[in-house]
Amino acid sequence: MIQAIRQRLTKPLRALWGVRAYWLPGAGVFFVLFLISNIMNFSLSYMGNTNEEVVRQIVQRFWWKILLEVIKIISAYIIIGSVVGAICYGAVEFFKGAIGPLRNRWNVTILSVVLVVLFATFVFIEKIIINPQIYVDNFSAHANILLSFQEFCTDHIHPSVTGTLALLIIFFSGVSENLPMHSHQNGSATLISIEEILMMQLNIYL
């Protein structure tokens, strides 16, 4: 019984794994981020009133509206995560010919997830620095360590730093997918030289 349930649950994931769903790592990461944000901050209130009777009335009268908004938000999360994940996965996939450990598909997936998490982290830190008041109740109020983290970011990091790092992840991931590889007689592949990359860029702009 348990084995049958497990097979039913894992069959769709195996199918996606078989067709190389590049978007899946990013979509998965952003779905987890969606769950975390809702676990930390989900509440129903009216004008700050969280009375149980008020909450019950809200759910009874506007459950369809709440559900619609949740679907819209989770769709936005998954779409953005899918795009970012596909770009990062494609970039890591490109380098697997030159880097031995990346020939393992699990390593490619794990590194793709790491890049997506870094991108999301840099963007999140940028938003914390720019609009710290929004994240006081929704983030730092949940634990002292989160408060210390927010204070450190706002006091010591310029928002352009993390914003630039997030953009660089996407930029270099997107550019790397279009870089050619040189094949050698021994069958290995290496990236083109820096000089060739610069010449390619000059030719594009000229």
C-alpha positions in Angstrom: 0.0 0.0 0.0 2.7 2.5 1.1 4.8 1.4 -1.9 2.0 2.0 -4.3 1.3 5.5 -2.8 5.0 6.3 -3.1 5.1 5.3 -6.7 2.1 7.4 -7.5 3.7 10.4 -5.9 7.1 10.0 -7.5 6.0 9.1 -11.0 5.3 12.7 -12.0 8.7 13.8 -10.6 10.4 11.0 -12.5 8.7 12.0 -15.7 9.8 15.6 -15.3 13.3 14.4 -14.5 13.3 12.3 -17.7 12.4 15.2 -20.0 15.0 17.5 -18.4 12.7 20.1 -17.0 15.2 23.0 -16.6 12.6 25.2 -15.0 11.9 22.7 -12.2 14.7 23.6 -9.7 13.8 27.3 -9.8 10.1 26.6 -9.5 10.7 24.3 -6.5 12.8 26.9 -4.7 10.3 29.7 -5.2 7.5 27.4 -4.2 9.3 26.7 -0.9 9.9 30.5 -0.5 6.2 31.0 -1.0 5.4 28.4 1.8 7.9 30.0 4.2 6.5 33.5 3.7 3.0 32.3 4.3 3.8 30.2 7.3 5.6 33.2 8.9 3.0 35.8 7.9 -0.4 34.4 7.0 -3.2 36.0 8.9 -6.8 37.2 8.3 -7.8 40.5 9.8 -10.0 43.6 9.1 -8.5 47.0 9.9 -6.0 45.2 12.2 -8.8 43.3 14.0 -7.9 39.6 14.3 -11.0 38.6 16.3 -12.0 35.0 15.6 -15.6 35.9 14.7 -14.3 38.5 12.2 -11.9 35.9 10.7 -14.8 33.4 10.4 -17.0 36.0 8.6 -14.1 36.9 6.2 -13.6 33.2 5.3 -17.3 32.6 4.8 -17.9 35.6 2.7 -14.7 36.0 0.8 -13.1 32.5 0.6 -13.2 32.5 -3.2 -11.4 35.9 -3.2 -8.8 34.7 -0.8 -8.2 31.5 -2.8 -8.0 33.5 -6.0 -5.4 35.9 -4.6 -3.3 32.9 -3.2 -3.4 31.3 -6.7 -2.3 34.5 -8.3 0.6 35.0 -5.9 1.8 31.4 -6.1 1.6 31.5 -9.9 3.8 34.6 -9.9 6.3 32.9 -7.6 6.4 29.8 -9.8 6.7 31.7 -13.1 9.5 33.9 -11.8 11.3 30.9 -10.3 10.9 28.8 -13.5 12.5 31.5 -15.6 15.4 32.1 -13.2 15.8 28.4 -12.7 15.9 27.6 -16.4 18.5 30.3 -17.0 20.7 29.0 -14.2 20.2 25.4 -15.1 21.1 26.1 -18.7 24.3 27.8 -17.6 25.4 25.0 -15.3 24.5 22.5 -18.0 26.8 24.4 -20.4 29.8 24.1 -18.1 29.5 20.4 -17.5 31.6 19.6 -20.5 34.6 21.5 -19.0 34.1 20.7 -15.3 34.2 17.0 -14.4 31.9 17.0 -11.3 29.2 18.7 -13.3 28.8 15.7 -15.6 26.7 14.2 -12.8 23.1 15.4 -13.3 22.4 15.6 -9.6 25.4 18.0 -9.2 24.0 20.2 -12.0 20.6 20.3 -10.3 22.1 21.1 -6.9 24.3 23.9 -8.3 21.3 25.3 -10.1 19.3 25.4 -6.9 22.2 27.1 -5.1 22.3 29.8 -7.8 18.6 30.3 -7.6 18.7 30.6 -3.8 21.6 33.1 -4.1 19.6 35.2 -6.6 16.5 35.2 -4.3 18.7 36.0 -1.3 20.4 39.0 -2.9 17.0 40.3 -4.1 15.5 39.9 -0.7 18.4 41.6 1.0 18.1 44.5 -1.4 14.4 44.9 -0.6 15.1 44.8 3.1 17.6 47.6 2.8 15.4 49.8 0.6 12.1 49.3 2.5 13.1 48.1 6.0 9.8 49.2 7.6 7.8 46.7 5.5 9.8 43.8 6.9 9.8 44.7 10.6 6.5 42.8 11.4 6.7 40.3 8.5 10.3 39.2 9.1 12.5 40.6 11.9 9.8 40.4 14.5 9.8 36.6 14.4 13.2 36.1 16.0 16.1 38.1 17.4 18.5 36.6 14.9 16.3 37.9 12.0 16.3 41.3 13.6 20.1 41.3 13.9 20.3 40.2 10.3 18.1 43.0 9.1 19.9 45.6 11.2 23.3 44.4 9.8 22.0 44.6 6.2 20.5 48.1 6.6 23.5 49.5 8.5 26.4 47.9 6.6 25.3 46.9 3.0 24.4 49.3 0.2 21.4 48.0 -1.8 23.2 48.4 -5.1 25.7 45.7 -4.0 23.1 42.9 -3.6 21.1 44.2 -6.5 24.1 44.1 -8.7 25.1 40.6 -7.5 21.6 39.3 -8.3 21.7 40.8 -11.8 25.2 39.4 -12.4 24.0 35.9 -11.7 21.3 36.2 -14.3 23.6 38.1 -16.8 26.5 35.6 -16.6 24.1 32.6 -16.7 22.4 34.0 -19.8 25.6 34.9 -21.5 27.3 31.6 -20.8 24.6 29.6 -22.5 25.6 31.3 -25.8 29.3 30.9 -25.5 30.9 28.3 -27.8 33.2 25.5 -26.6 36.4 24.4 -28.2 36.9 20.6 -28.6 40.3 19.1 -28.3 41.7 15.9 -29.7 41.3 14.1 -26.4 37.6 14.7 -26.6 37.5 17.2 -23.7 35.9 20.6 -24.1 37.1 24.0 -22.7 35.7 27.4 -22.6 36.9 29.9 -25.2 39.5 32.4 -23.9 38.8 35.7 -22.4 40.3 37.5 -25.4 37.9 35.7 -27.7 34.9 36.7 -25.6 36.0 40.3 -25.6 36.5 40.2 -29.4 33.0 38.7 -29.8 31.5 41.5 -27.7 33.4 44.1 -29.7 32.2 42.7 -32.9 28.6 42.8 -31.6 28.9 46.5 -30.6 30.8 47.5 -33.7 
